[in-house]
Amino acid sequence: MSSEPIEIRRKRLRFRAWHRGMRESDLLMGGFADAHVDGFQDEQLDRFEVLLEIADADLYDWYVGRAPVPPEHDHDVMTLFRAFRLPSPTST
């Protein structure tokens, strides 16, 4: 658990989610963070922070169901992540 104020922590985790290095991962993790991090409590933020340390390829394989989620990462935040879908772009 972090000792920083929760709003600062949420902001830092959203930034990390949007700056993973690969644009596709940025969109997926950043979009997920924007949708859920504000509602997370400390324990959920802890679990999300651990997921941010996972390699993009592994997270994607778990997300699409290509590989099973390891038991240590099979929790409420991962369930939300696997159910998350990016909004469809709208035509103008």
ZAKOL-184695 format. One record per atom (N, C-alpha, C): residue number from 1; residue in three letters; chain; atom name; x, y, z. Coordinates in steps of 0.2 Angstrom, whole numbers, plus 2048, in hexadecimal, padded with zeros to 3 digits. Last residue first. Example, Ala and Ser with C-alpha at 12.3 -4.5 7.8 and 13.67 -1.06 7.14 Angstrom:
BEGIN
{loza: 2, guse: SER, vexba: A, sero: N, px: 840, py: 7F5, pz: 823}
{loza: 2, guse: SER, vexba: A, sero: CA, px: 844, py: 7FB, pz: 824}
{loza: 2, guse: SER, vexba: A, sero: C, px: 840, py: 800, pz: 827}
{loza: 1, guse: ALA, vexba: A, sero: N, px: 842, py: 7E4, pz: 827}
{loza: 1, guse: ALA, vexba: A, sero: CA, px: 83E, py: 7EA, pz: 827}
{loza: 1, guse: ALA, vexba: A, sero: C, px: 842, py: 7F0, pz: 827}
//
This chain:
BEGIN
{loza: 92, guse: THR, vexba: A, sero: N, px: 7A6, py: 836, pz: 741}
{loza: 92, guse: THR, vexba: A, sero: CA, px: 7A3, py: 83D, pz: 742}
{loza: 92, guse: THR, vexba: A, sero: C, px: 7A0, py: 83F, pz: 73B}
{loza: 91, guse: SER, vexba: A, sero: N, px: 7A5, py: 827, pz: 74A}
{loza: 91, guse: SER, vexba: A, sero: CA, px: 7A6, py: 82A, pz: 744}
{loza: 91, guse: SER, vexba: A, sero: C, px: 7A3, py: 831, pz: 744}
{loza: 90, guse: THR, vexba: A, sero: N, px: 7AD, py: 821, pz: 759}
{loza: 90, guse: THR, vexba: A, sero: CA, px: 7A7, py: 824, pz: 755}
{loza: 90, guse: THR, vexba: A, sero: C, px: 7A8, py: 827, pz: 74F}
{loza: 89, guse: PRO, vexba: A, sero: N, px: 7B5, py: 813, pz: 75F}
{loza: 89, guse: PRO, vexba: A, sero: CA, px: 7B5, py: 81A, pz: 75C}
{loza: 89, guse: PRO, vexba: A, sero: C, px: 7AF, py: 81B, pz: 758}
{loza: 88, guse: SER, vexba: A, sero: N, px: 7AF, py: 80A, pz: 76D}
{loza: 88, guse: SER, vexba: A, sero: CA, px: 7B0, py: 80B, pz: 766}
{loza: 88, guse: SER, vexba: A, sero: C, px: 7B0, py: 812, pz: 764}
{loza: 87, guse: PRO, vexba: A, sero: N, px: 7B8, py: 80A, pz: 77C}
{loza: 87, guse: PRO, vexba: A, sero: CA, px: 7B3, py: 80C, pz: 779}
{loza: 87, guse: PRO, vexba: A, sero: C, px: 7B4, py: 80C, pz: 771}
{loza: 86, guse: LEU, vexba: A, sero: N, px: 7C0, py: 7FA, pz: 781}
{loza: 86, guse: LEU, vexba: A, sero: CA, px: 7C1, py: 801, pz: 77F}
{loza: 86, guse: LEU, vexba: A, sero: C, px: 7BA, py: 803, pz: 77B}
{loza: 85, guse: ARG, vexba: A, sero: N, px: 7BA, py: 7F0, pz: 78F}
{loza: 85, guse: ARG, vexba: A, sero: CA, px: 7BA, py: 7F1, pz: 787}
{loza: 85, guse: ARG, vexba: A, sero: C, px: 7BB, py: 7F9, pz: 786}
{loza: 84, guse: PHE, vexba: A, sero: N, px: 7BD, py: 7E5, pz: 79C}
{loza: 84, guse: PHE, vexba: A, sero: CA, px: 7BD, py: 7EC, pz: 799}
{loza: 84, guse: PHE, vexba: A, sero: C, px: 7BE, py: 7EC, pz: 792}
{loza: 83, guse: ALA, vexba: A, sero: N, px: 7BE, py: 7D9, pz: 7A1}
{loza: 83, guse: ALA, vexba: A, sero: CA, px: 7B8, py: 7DA, pz: 79F}
{loza: 83, guse: ALA, vexba: A, sero: C, px: 7B8, py: 7E1, pz: 79B}
{loza: 82, guse: ARG, vexba: A, sero: N, px: 7CB, py: 7D9, pz: 7A5}
{loza: 82, guse: ARG, vexba: A, sero: CA, px: 7CA, py: 7D4, pz: 7A0}
{loza: 82, guse: ARG, vexba: A, sero: C, px: 7C3, py: 7D6, pz: 79D}
{loza: 81, guse: PHE, vexba: A, sero: N, px: 7CA, py: 7E2, pz: 7B0}
{loza: 81, guse: PHE, vexba: A, sero: CA, px: 7CF, py: 7E3, pz: 7AA}
{loza: 81, guse: PHE, vexba: A, sero: C, px: 7CD, py: 7DF, pz: 7A4}
{loza: 80, guse: LEU, vexba: A, sero: N, px: 7C2, py: 7DC, pz: 7B9}
{loza: 80, guse: LEU, vexba: A, sero: CA, px: 7C0, py: 7E2, pz: 7B6}
{loza: 80, guse: LEU, vexba: A, sero: C, px: 7C4, py: 7E3, pz: 7B0}
{loza: 79, guse: THR, vexba: A, sero: N, px: 7CB, py: 7D1, pz: 7BC}
{loza: 79, guse: THR, vexba: A, sero: CA, px: 7C5, py: 7D0, pz: 7B9}
{loza: 79, guse: THR, vexba: A, sero: C, px: 7C2, py: 7D6, pz: 7B6}
{loza: 78, guse: MET, vexba: A, sero: N, px: 7D6, py: 7D8, pz: 7C1}
{loza: 78, guse: MET, vexba: A, sero: CA, px: 7D7, py: 7D5, pz: 7BB}
{loza: 78, guse: MET, vexba: A, sero: C, px: 7D0, py: 7D3, pz: 7B8}
{loza: 77, guse: VAL, vexba: A, sero: N, px: 7D0, py: 7DD, pz: 7CD}
{loza: 77, guse: VAL, vexba: A, sero: CA, px: 7D2, py: 7E2, pz: 7C8}
{loza: 77, guse: VAL, vexba: A, sero: C, px: 7D3, py: 7DE, pz: 7C1}
{loza: 76, guse: ASP, vexba: A, sero: N, px: 7CC, py: 7D1, pz: 7D4}
{loza: 76, guse: ASP, vexba: A, sero: CA, px: 7C7, py: 7D5, pz: 7D2}
{loza: 76, guse: ASP, vexba: A, sero: C, px: 7C9, py: 7DA, pz: 7CC}
{loza: 75, guse: HIS, vexba: A, sero: N, px: 7D8, py: 7C4, pz: 7CD}
{loza: 75, guse: HIS, vexba: A, sero: CA, px: 7D5, py: 7C8, pz: 7D3}
{loza: 75, guse: HIS, vexba: A, sero: C, px: 7D0, py: 7CD, pz: 7D0}
{loza: 74, guse: ASP, vexba: A, sero: N, px: 7E5, py: 7BC, pz: 7CA}
{loza: 74, guse: ASP, vexba: A, sero: CA, px: 7DE, py: 7BB, pz: 7C8}
{loza: 74, guse: ASP, vexba: A, sero: C, px: 7DA, py: 7BE, pz: 7CE}
{loza: 73, guse: HIS, vexba: A, sero: N, px: 7F2, py: 7BD, pz: 7CC}
{loza: 73, guse: HIS, vexba: A, sero: CA, px: 7F0, py: 7C3, pz: 7C9}
{loza: 73, guse: HIS, vexba: A, sero: C, px: 7E8, py: 7C2, pz: 7C7}
{loza: 72, guse: GLU, vexba: A, sero: N, px: 7F5, py: 7B1, pz: 7D2}
{loza: 72, guse: GLU, vexba: A, sero: CA, px: 7F7, py: 7B6, pz: 7D6}
{loza: 72, guse: GLU, vexba: A, sero: C, px: 7F4, py: 7BD, pz: 7D3}
{loza: 71, guse: PRO, vexba: A, sero: N, px: 7F2, py: 7A7, pz: 7C8}
{loza: 71, guse: PRO, vexba: A, sero: CA, px: 7EE, py: 7A8, pz: 7CE}
{loza: 71, guse: PRO, vexba: A, sero: C, px: 7EF, py: 7AF, pz: 7D2}
{loza: 70, guse: PRO, vexba: A, sero: N, px: 7F3, py: 7AE, pz: 7B7}
{loza: 70, guse: PRO, vexba: A, sero: CA, px: 7F6, py: 7AB, pz: 7BD}
{loza: 70, guse: PRO, vexba: A, sero: C, px: 7F2, py: 7AC, pz: 7C3}
{loza: 69, guse: VAL, vexba: A, sero: N, px: 7E7, py: 7AC, pz: 7AB}
{loza: 69, guse: VAL, vexba: A, sero: CA, px: 7E9, py: 7B1, pz: 7AF}
{loza: 69, guse: VAL, vexba: A, sero: C, px: 7ED, py: 7AD, pz: 7B5}
{loza: 68, guse: PRO, vexba: A, sero: N, px: 7EB, py: 7A3, pz: 79C}
{loza: 68, guse: PRO, vexba: A, sero: CA, px: 7E8, py: 7A3, pz: 7A2}
{loza: 68, guse: PRO, vexba: A, sero: C, px: 7EB, py: 7A9, pz: 7A7}
{loza: 67, guse: ALA, vexba: A, sero: N, px: 7EB, py: 7AA, pz: 78C}
{loza: 67, guse: ALA, vexba: A, sero: CA, px: 7EF, py: 7A7, pz: 791}
{loza: 67, guse: ALA, vexba: A, sero: C, px: 7EB, py: 7A8, pz: 798}
{loza: 66, guse: ARG, vexba: A, sero: N, px: 7E2, py: 7B0, pz: 784}
{loza: 66, guse: ARG, vexba: A, sero: CA, px: 7E6, py: 7AC, pz: 781}
{loza: 66, guse: ARG, vexba: A, sero: C, px: 7EA, py: 7A8, pz: 786}
{loza: 65, guse: GLY, vexba: A, sero: N, px: 7D9, py: 7B9, pz: 789}
{loza: 65, guse: GLY, vexba: A, sero: CA, px: 7D8, py: 7B2, pz: 78B}
{loza: 65, guse: GLY, vexba: A, sero: C, px: 7DC, py: 7AD, pz: 787}
{loza: 64, guse: VAL, vexba: A, sero: N, px: 7DB, py: 7C7, pz: 788}
{loza: 64, guse: VAL, vexba: A, sero: CA, px: 7D8, py: 7C3, pz: 782}
{loza: 64, guse: VAL, vexba: A, sero: C, px: 7D6, py: 7BC, pz: 784}
{loza: 63, guse: TYR, vexba: A, sero: N, px: 7E2, py: 7C9, pz: 794}
{loza: 63, guse: TYR, vexba: A, sero: CA, px: 7DC, py: 7CD, pz: 792}
{loza: 63, guse: TYR, vexba: A, sero: C, px: 7D8, py: 7C9, pz: 78D}
{loza: 62, guse: TRP, vexba: A, sero: N, px: 7ED, py: 7C0, pz: 793}
{loza: 62, guse: TRP, vexba: A, sero: CA, px: 7E8, py: 7BF, pz: 798}
{loza: 62, guse: TRP, vexba: A, sero: C, px: 7E2, py: 7C3, pz: 796}
{loza: 61, guse: ASP, vexba: A, sero: N, px: 7F4, py: 7C6, pz: 788}
{loza: 61, guse: ASP, vexba: A, sero: CA, px: 7F2, py: 7BF, pz: 788}
{loza: 61, guse: ASP, vexba: A, sero: C, px: 7ED, py: 7BE, pz: 78D}
{loza: 60, guse: TYR, vexba: A, sero: N, px: 7F6, py: 7D3, pz: 78E}
{loza: 60, guse: TYR, vexba: A, sero: CA, px: 7F2, py: 7D2, pz: 788}
{loza: 60, guse: TYR, vexba: A, sero: C, px: 7EF, py: 7CB, pz: 787}
{loza: 59, guse: LEU, vexba: A, sero: N, px: 7FF, py: 7D0, pz: 798}
{loza: 59, guse: LEU, vexba: A, sero: CA, px: 7F9, py: 7D3, pz: 79A}
{loza: 59, guse: LEU, vexba: A, sero: C, px: 7F4, py: 7D2, pz: 794}
{loza: 58, guse: ASP, vexba: A, sero: N, px: 80A, py: 7CB, pz: 790}
{loza: 58, guse: ASP, vexba: A, sero: CA, px: 807, py: 7C7, pz: 795}
{loza: 58, guse: ASP, vexba: A, sero: C, px: 800, py: 7CA, pz: 797}
{loza: 57, guse: ALA, vexba: A, sero: N, px: 80E, py: 7D7, pz: 789}
{loza: 57, guse: ALA, vexba: A, sero: CA, px: 80C, py: 7D0, pz: 785}
{loza: 57, guse: ALA, vexba: A, sero: C, px: 808, py: 7CC, pz: 78A}
{loza: 56, guse: ASP, vexba: A, sero: N, px: 811, py: 7E0, pz: 793}
{loza: 56, guse: ASP, vexba: A, sero: CA, px: 80C, py: 7E1, pz: 78F}
{loza: 56, guse: ASP, vexba: A, sero: C, px: 809, py: 7DB, pz: 78B}
{loza: 55, guse: ALA, vexba: A, sero: N, px: 816, py: 7DA, pz: 7A3}
{loza: 55, guse: ALA, vexba: A, sero: CA, px: 818, py: 7DB, pz: 79C}
{loza: 55, guse: ALA, vexba: A, sero: C, px: 811, py: 7DC, pz: 798}
{loza: 54, guse: ILE, vexba: A, sero: N, px: 811, py: 7E2, pz: 7B2}
{loza: 54, guse: ILE, vexba: A, sero: CA, px: 811, py: 7DC, pz: 7AE}
{loza: 54, guse: ILE, vexba: A, sero: C, px: 812, py: 7DE, pz: 7A7}
{loza: 53, guse: GLU, vexba: A, sero: N, px: 80F, py: 7ED, pz: 7B9}
{loza: 53, guse: GLU, vexba: A, sero: CA, px: 816, py: 7EB, pz: 7B9}
{loza: 53, guse: GLU, vexba: A, sero: C, px: 817, py: 7E5, pz: 7B4}
{loza: 52, guse: LEU, vexba: A, sero: N, px: 802, py: 7EF, pz: 7BA}
{loza: 52, guse: LEU, vexba: A, sero: CA, px: 806, py: 7F4, pz: 7B6}
{loza: 52, guse: LEU, vexba: A, sero: C, px: 80D, py: 7F2, pz: 7B5}
{loza: 51, guse: LEU, vexba: A, sero: N, px: 7FE, py: 7E6, pz: 7C4}
{loza: 51, guse: LEU, vexba: A, sero: CA, px: 7FD, py: 7E5, pz: 7BD}
{loza: 51, guse: LEU, vexba: A, sero: C, px: 801, py: 7E9, pz: 7B8}
{loza: 50, guse: VAL, vexba: A, sero: N, px: 802, py: 7ED, pz: 7CF}
{loza: 50, guse: VAL, vexba: A, sero: CA, px: 806, py: 7E7, pz: 7CD}
{loza: 50, guse: VAL, vexba: A, sero: C, px: 804, py: 7E5, pz: 7C6}
{loza: 49, guse: GLU, vexba: A, sero: N, px: 7F8, py: 7F7, pz: 7CF}
{loza: 49, guse: GLU, vexba: A, sero: CA, px: 7FF, py: 7F9, pz: 7CE}
{loza: 49, guse: GLU, vexba: A, sero: C, px: 803, py: 7F3, pz: 7CC}
{loza: 48, guse: PHE, vexba: A, sero: N, px: 7ED, py: 7EF, pz: 7D1}
{loza: 48, guse: PHE, vexba: A, sero: CA, px: 7ED, py: 7F3, pz: 7CB}
{loza: 48, guse: PHE, vexba: A, sero: C, px: 7F5, py: 7F4, pz: 7C9}
{loza: 47, guse: ARG, vexba: A, sero: N, px: 7EF, py: 7EC, pz: 7DF}
{loza: 47, guse: ARG, vexba: A, sero: CA, px: 7EE, py: 7E7, pz: 7D9}
{loza: 47, guse: ARG, vexba: A, sero: C, px: 7EF, py: 7EA, pz: 7D2}
{loza: 46, guse: ASP, vexba: A, sero: N, px: 7EF, py: 7F9, pz: 7E4}
{loza: 46, guse: ASP, vexba: A, sero: CA, px: 7F4, py: 7F5, pz: 7E5}
{loza: 46, guse: ASP, vexba: A, sero: C, px: 7F4, py: 7EF, pz: 7E0}
{loza: 45, guse: LEU, vexba: A, sero: N, px: 7E2, py: 7FD, pz: 7E1}
{loza: 45, guse: LEU, vexba: A, sero: CA, px: 7E7, py: 800, pz: 7DE}
{loza: 45, guse: LEU, vexba: A, sero: C, px: 7EE, py: 7FC, pz: 7DF}
{loza: 44, guse: GLN, vexba: A, sero: N, px: 7DB, py: 7F4, pz: 7EA}
{loza: 44, guse: GLN, vexba: A, sero: CA, px: 7DA, py: 7F3, pz: 7E2}
{loza: 44, guse: GLN, vexba: A, sero: C, px: 7E0, py: 7F7, pz: 7DF}
{loza: 43, guse: GLU, vexba: A, sero: N, px: 7DF, py: 7F9, pz: 7F6}
{loza: 43, guse: GLU, vexba: A, sero: CA, px: 7E1, py: 7F2, pz: 7F4}
{loza: 43, guse: GLU, vexba: A, sero: C, px: 7E0, py: 7F1, pz: 7ED}
{loza: 42, guse: ASP, vexba: A, sero: N, px: 7D9, py: 807, pz: 7F5}
{loza: 42, guse: ASP, vexba: A, sero: CA, px: 7E0, py: 805, pz: 7F6}
{loza: 42, guse: ASP, vexba: A, sero: C, px: 7E2, py: 7FE, pz: 7F4}
{loza: 41, guse: GLN, vexba: A, sero: N, px: 7CC, py: 806, pz: 7E9}
{loza: 41, guse: GLN, vexba: A, sero: CA, px: 7CF, py: 807, pz: 7EF}
{loza: 41, guse: GLN, vexba: A, sero: C, px: 7D6, py: 805, pz: 7F0}
{loza: 40, guse: PHE, vexba: A, sero: N, px: 7C6, py: 80D, pz: 7D9}
{loza: 40, guse: PHE, vexba: A, sero: CA, px: 7CA, py: 808, pz: 7DD}
{loza: 40, guse: PHE, vexba: A, sero: C, px: 7CC, py: 80B, pz: 7E4}
{loza: 39, guse: GLY, vexba: A, sero: N, px: 7C0, py: 817, pz: 7D2}
{loza: 39, guse: GLY, vexba: A, sero: CA, px: 7BC, py: 814, pz: 7D7}
{loza: 39, guse: GLY, vexba: A, sero: C, px: 7C0, py: 80E, pz: 7DB}
{loza: 38, guse: ASP, vexba: A, sero: N, px: 7CB, py: 81C, pz: 7CA}
{loza: 38, guse: ASP, vexba: A, sero: CA, px: 7C8, py: 821, pz: 7CF}
{loza: 38, guse: ASP, vexba: A, sero: C, px: 7C3, py: 81D, pz: 7D4}
{loza: 37, guse: VAL, vexba: A, sero: N, px: 7CD, py: 811, pz: 7C2}
{loza: 37, guse: VAL, vexba: A, sero: CA, px: 7D2, py: 813, pz: 7C7}
{loza: 37, guse: VAL, vexba: A, sero: C, px: 7CF, py: 817, pz: 7CC}
{loza: 36, guse: HIS, vexba: A, sero: N, px: 7C4, py: 80F, pz: 7B6}
{loza: 36, guse: HIS, vexba: A, sero: CA, px: 7C4, py: 80B, pz: 7BD}
{loza: 36, guse: HIS, vexba: A, sero: C, px: 7C8, py: 80E, pz: 7C3}
{loza: 35, guse: ALA, vexba: A, sero: N, px: 7C6, py: 816, pz: 7AA}
{loza: 35, guse: ALA, vexba: A, sero: CA, px: 7BF, py: 813, pz: 7AC}
{loza: 35, guse: ALA, vexba: A, sero: C, px: 7BF, py: 811, pz: 7B3}
{loza: 34, guse: ASP, vexba: A, sero: N, px: 7D4, py: 819, pz: 7AA}
{loza: 34, guse: ASP, vexba: A, sero: CA, px: 7CF, py: 81E, pz: 7AA}
{loza: 34, guse: ASP, vexba: A, sero: C, px: 7C8, py: 81C, pz: 7AC}
{loza: 33, guse: ALA, vexba: A, sero: N, px: 7D9, py: 80B, pz: 7AA}
{loza: 33, guse: ALA, vexba: A, sero: CA, px: 7DA, py: 810, pz: 7B0}
{loza: 33, guse: ALA, vexba: A, sero: C, px: 7D5, py: 815, pz: 7B0}
{loza: 32, guse: PHE, vexba: A, sero: N, px: 7D4, py: 808, pz: 79D}
{loza: 32, guse: PHE, vexba: A, sero: CA, px: 7D2, py: 804, pz: 7A3}
{loza: 32, guse: PHE, vexba: A, sero: C, px: 7D3, py: 808, pz: 7A9}
{loza: 31, guse: GLY, vexba: A, sero: N, px: 7DC, py: 811, pz: 795}
{loza: 31, guse: GLY, vexba: A, sero: CA, px: 7D4, py: 811, pz: 795}
{loza: 31, guse: GLY, vexba: A, sero: C, px: 7D1, py: 80E, pz: 79B}
{loza: 30, guse: GLY, vexba: A, sero: N, px: 7E8, py: 80C, pz: 799}
{loza: 30, guse: GLY, vexba: A, sero: CA, px: 7E6, py: 813, pz: 79A}
{loza: 30, guse: GLY, vexba: A, sero: C, px: 7DF, py: 814, pz: 79A}
{loza: 29, guse: MET, vexba: A, sero: N, px: 7E8, py: 7FF, pz: 793}
{loza: 29, guse: MET, vexba: A, sero: CA, px: 7E9, py: 800, pz: 79B}
{loza: 29, guse: MET, vexba: A, sero: C, px: 7E7, py: 807, pz: 79D}
{loza: 28, guse: LEU, vexba: A, sero: N, px: 7E5, py: 802, pz: 786}
{loza: 28, guse: LEU, vexba: A, sero: CA, px: 7E1, py: 7FD, pz: 789}
{loza: 28, guse: LEU, vexba: A, sero: C, px: 7E2, py: 7FF, pz: 791}
{loza: 27, guse: LEU, vexba: A, sero: N, px: 7EE, py: 80C, pz: 782}
{loza: 27, guse: LEU, vexba: A, sero: CA, px: 7E7, py: 80D, pz: 781}
{loza: 27, guse: LEU, vexba: A, sero: C, px: 7E3, py: 808, pz: 785}
{loza: 26, guse: ASP, vexba: A, sero: N, px: 7FB, py: 806, pz: 785}
{loza: 26, guse: ASP, vexba: A, sero: CA, px: 7F9, py: 80D, pz: 788}
{loza: 26, guse: ASP, vexba: A, sero: C, px: 7F1, py: 80E, pz: 788}
{loza: 25, guse: SER, vexba: A, sero: N, px: 7FA, py: 7FB, pz: 77D}
{loza: 25, guse: SER, vexba: A, sero: CA, px: 7FA, py: 7FA, pz: 784}
{loza: 25, guse: SER, vexba: A, sero: C, px: 7F8, py: 801, pz: 788}
{loza: 24, guse: GLU, vexba: A, sero: N, px: 7FC, py: 802, pz: 771}
{loza: 24, guse: GLU, vexba: A, sero: CA, px: 7F6, py: 7FE, pz: 772}
{loza: 24, guse: GLU, vexba: A, sero: C, px: 7F5, py: 7FC, pz: 779}
{loza: 23, guse: ARG, vexba: A, sero: N, px: 808, py: 809, pz: 772}
{loza: 23, guse: ARG, vexba: A, sero: CA, px: 802, py: 80C, pz: 772}
{loza: 23, guse: ARG, vexba: A, sero: C, px: 7FC, py: 808, pz: 773}
{loza: 22, guse: MET, vexba: A, sero: N, px: 814, py: 805, pz: 77F}
{loza: 22, guse: MET, vexba: A, sero: CA, px: 811, py: 802, pz: 778}
{loza: 22, guse: MET, vexba: A, sero: C, px: 80A, py: 805, pz: 778}
{loza: 21, guse: GLY, vexba: A, sero: N, px: 816, py: 80C, pz: 78A}
{loza: 21, guse: GLY, vexba: A, sero: CA, px: 81B, py: 80C, pz: 785}
{loza: 21, guse: GLY, vexba: A, sero: C, px: 819, py: 809, pz: 77F}
{loza: 20, guse: ARG, vexba: A, sero: N, px: 80E, py: 810, pz: 795}
{loza: 20, guse: ARG, vexba: A, sero: CA, px: 811, py: 809, pz: 795}
{loza: 20, guse: ARG, vexba: A, sero: C, px: 817, py: 808, pz: 790}
{loza: 19, guse: HIS, vexba: A, sero: N, px: 806, py: 81B, pz: 799}
{loza: 19, guse: HIS, vexba: A, sero: CA, px: 80D, py: 81C, pz: 796}
{loza: 19, guse: HIS, vexba: A, sero: C, px: 811, py: 815, pz: 797}
{loza: 18, guse: TRP, vexba: A, sero: N, px: 7FA, py: 819, pz: 79F}
{loza: 18, guse: TRP, vexba: A, sero: CA, px: 7FA, py: 81C, pz: 798}
{loza: 18, guse: TRP, vexba: A, sero: C, px: 801, py: 81D, pz: 795}
{loza: 17, guse: ALA, vexba: A, sero: N, px: 7FE, py: 814, pz: 7AB}
{loza: 17, guse: ALA, vexba: A, sero: CA, px: 7FA, py: 810, pz: 7A7}
{loza: 17, guse: ALA, vexba: A, sero: C, px: 7FA, py: 812, pz: 7A0}
{loza: 16, guse: ARG, vexba: A, sero: N, px: 804, py: 81F, pz: 7B1}
{loza: 16, guse: ARG, vexba: A, sero: CA, px: 808, py: 819, pz: 7AF}
{loza: 16, guse: ARG, vexba: A, sero: C, px: 804, py: 814, pz: 7AA}
{loza: 15, guse: PHE, vexba: A, sero: N, px: 7F9, py: 827, pz: 7B3}
{loza: 15, guse: PHE, vexba: A, sero: CA, px: 7FE, py: 829, pz: 7AF}
{loza: 15, guse: PHE, vexba: A, sero: C, px: 802, py: 823, pz: 7AC}
{loza: 14, guse: ARG, vexba: A, sero: N, px: 7F1, py: 81F, pz: 7BC}
{loza: 14, guse: ARG, vexba: A, sero: CA, px: 7EF, py: 821, pz: 7B5}
{loza: 14, guse: ARG, vexba: A, sero: C, px: 7F4, py: 823, pz: 7B1}
{loza: 13, guse: LEU, vexba: A, sero: N, px: 7FA, py: 820, pz: 7C7}
{loza: 13, guse: LEU, vexba: A, sero: CA, px: 7F9, py: 819, pz: 7C3}
{loza: 13, guse: LEU, vexba: A, sero: C, px: 7F6, py: 81A, pz: 7BD}
{loza: 12, guse: ARG, vexba: A, sero: N, px: 7FA, py: 82E, pz: 7CA}
{loza: 12, guse: ARG, vexba: A, sero: CA, px: 800, py: 82B, pz: 7C8}
{loza: 12, guse: ARG, vexba: A, sero: C, px: 7FF, py: 824, pz: 7C4}
{loza: 11, guse: LYS, vexba: A, sero: N, px: 7EC, py: 82F, pz: 7CE}
{loza: 11, guse: LYS, vexba: A, sero: CA, px: 7EF, py: 833, pz: 7C8}
{loza: 11, guse: LYS, vexba: A, sero: C, px: 7F5, py: 830, pz: 7C5}
{loza: 10, guse: ARG, vexba: A, sero: N, px: 7EC, py: 826, pz: 7D9}
{loza: 10, guse: ARG, vexba: A, sero: CA, px: 7E8, py: 825, pz: 7D3}
{loza: 10, guse: ARG, vexba: A, sero: C, px: 7EB, py: 828, pz: 7CD}
{loza: 9, guse: ARG, vexba: A, sero: N, px: 7F5, py: 82D, pz: 7E1}
{loza: 9, guse: ARG, vexba: A, sero: CA, px: 7F7, py: 827, pz: 7DF}
{loza: 9, guse: ARG, vexba: A, sero: C, px: 7F3, py: 825, pz: 7D9}
{loza: 8, guse: ILE, vexba: A, sero: N, px: 7EE, py: 839, pz: 7E3}
{loza: 8, guse: ILE, vexba: A, sero: CA, px: 7F4, py: 839, pz: 7E0}
{loza: 8, guse: ILE, vexba: A, sero: C, px: 7F6, py: 833, pz: 7DD}
{loza: 7, guse: GLU, vexba: A, sero: N, px: 7E3, py: 833, pz: 7EA}
{loza: 7, guse: GLU, vexba: A, sero: CA, px: 7E2, py: 837, pz: 7E4}
{loza: 7, guse: GLU, vexba: A, sero: C, px: 7E8, py: 838, pz: 7E0}
{loza: 6, guse: ILE, vexba: A, sero: N, px: 7E9, py: 82E, pz: 7F6}
{loza: 6, guse: ILE, vexba: A, sero: CA, px: 7E6, py: 829, pz: 7F1}
{loza: 6, guse: ILE, vexba: A, sero: C, px: 7E5, py: 82D, pz: 7EA}
{loza: 5, guse: PRO, vexba: A, sero: N, px: 7F9, py: 834, pz: 7FB}
{loza: 5, guse: PRO, vexba: A, sero: CA, px: 7F2, py: 835, pz: 7FB}
{loza: 5, guse: PRO, vexba: A, sero: C, px: 7EF, py: 831, pz: 7F5}
{loza: 4, guse: GLU, vexba: A, sero: N, px: 805, py: 827, pz: 7FE}
{loza: 4, guse: GLU, vexba: A, sero: CA, px: 803, py: 82D, pz: 7FB}
{loza: 4, guse: GLU, vexba: A, sero: C, px: 7FC, py: 82D, pz: 7FB}
{loza: 3, guse: SER, vexba: A, sero: N, px: 809, py: 81A, pz: 803}
{loza: 3, guse: SER, vexba: A, sero: CA, px: 808, py: 81F, pz: 808}
{loza: 3, guse: SER, vexba: A, sero: C, px: 805, py: 826, pz: 805}
{loza: 2, guse: SER, vexba: A, sero: N, px: 803, py: 80B, pz: 7FC}
{loza: 2, guse: SER, vexba: A, sero: CA, px: 806, py: 811, pz: 7FC}
{loza: 2, guse: SER, vexba: A, sero: C, px: 804, py: 816, pz: 801}
{loza: 1, guse: MET, vexba: A, sero: N, px: 804, py: 7FA, pz: 800}
{loza: 1, guse: MET, vexba: A, sero: CA, px: 800, py: 800, pz: 800}
{loza: 1, guse: MET, vexba: A, sero: C, px: 804, py: 806, pz: 800}
//
